């Protein structure tokens, strides 16, 4: 069963207002047992735009759905041309202060886990361990025919060889790693098949209109059950794939804290939404709970897609 994509959400008038008081978030983290659920907003300070924030990519385009990708060779050509170009920039992104703070919380035993809706690998690049990639990872590729998985870097080399000189100038890069290109810029871009069976290749991410694997969902539900509280970072929670865990936590009487500048679909289930920038806020929280300061937010750091293993994804 595949989910119908939810691209827009209008906040109701009776939604609780946001706050600028992050002290309760620090208190929750200081007590430990916190499960983090992150979204595209956490990566905006690394130069990767989000979907729905100010200037978000949904204001420019409608993401490709799983159904369109699998049904149309022309759509796949457009997707891979855009994604191939975007990968060059996307793979150079570095973790920001927010990612480093989350990694520091984990290293000091304050977290029970991290669930991310992002496909950029920046949590792992910052040093976070055992990250659940709810929507998959852009640095892996899967064949829809034989099921074989392969590294994205191998596909990138094959696409370079098949499209020598392909270097159009993109209007922007999207949270799923694809670039904004016109049909003229895509041109006759050549898509390469699976090296093992000749089948259709797809990034190992959950497209809009595609369901998160049931086993992955149940694993995340187990993490919610084990946690004492849930901390949402940079997600509008517009899509059910993330919102369901907020609802679960609320039903289990576990406090939900949200740090996001704009209202979210989960605000009604939260104790509070902290309407402040993520990087500075999480850095301040880290210092308050004693894991910040000089060297406190250090640790291994690599480019996204290079050293890390990578929201719903899907090119336009």
C-alpha positions, 0 to 999 in steps of 0.5 A: 500500500502506498501513501497519497502524498501530502504536500500542503498543510494549513495551520488552524487558527486555534493552534498553540503559539510558539515560544522562545523559551528553550529551557524546558527542552534543556531540562528534558535532555538533561533528564535523558531518555530523549528520542530525536525526530529530525526533518529538513529544517535541521539541514538548512544551515548546511545549505540544503533547503527545506520543503515548506519553510520560507523559500522552501522547494515546494514553492518552486516545484512539485516533487516527483511521485513513485508512480510517475518515476516507475511508469515513465522513462522520460520522468526517470531521465528528468529525475536522474539528470537533475539528481546527478547534477544535484549530487555534486553539490549535495555531497559536499554539504557539511554538518552544522551546529544542530547536527553536532549538538545532536551527536553530542547529546548521543555521545553523552547518553542523553538520547535513546535514538535518532530518527531522521526524515532526511536523506542527506547523511548529515547526522552520521557525518556529525558522528551520530550513531544508529540513526534510523533513516526513515526515508532512506539515503541518497548515497545508496541505489537500488534496482527495482528488478533484482533488488541489488543495492550499490553505492551512489558514487559508483552510479555517479561515475557511470553517469559521468561516463555516459554524459560527458560534458553534462554541466548545466547551471541549476536554479537551485538544489532541493532537499532530496538532492536534485537540481532545478533544471528545465527540460531543455537543460535535461536534453537527451541525458542518458540513464544507465541501467542496473549493472547486474541485470539491466533493470531500472535503478532508483535511489534508495529513498522513499519517494512521495506516494511511496510507503515507508517499509513496515519493518522500519516503521515498527522499529521507530514505534519501538523507539518511541515506546522506549523513550521518555520524551520526543524531541522534534527538530526542523520538521513541519510534520506535514506528512504522516510518516513522521507525524504518526510518531508524535501522535504515538508519543502523545497517546502514551503520555510522553512529552513532545517538544518541537523546535521549528520556526514555523507552526507544525502539524504536530503542535497540538500534541506538543508541550511547546514549540520553540520558534527559534533557529535550530543551530543556535538553539541546540548549541545553547541547549548543549552548553546548558546540559554540559555537553557544549563548550570548547571541544564539546560539539566536536567529533568526526565530520565528513561530507554528506554522501561521502562519509555518512550513510544517508523527508520523503524524497523525490525529484520533480 
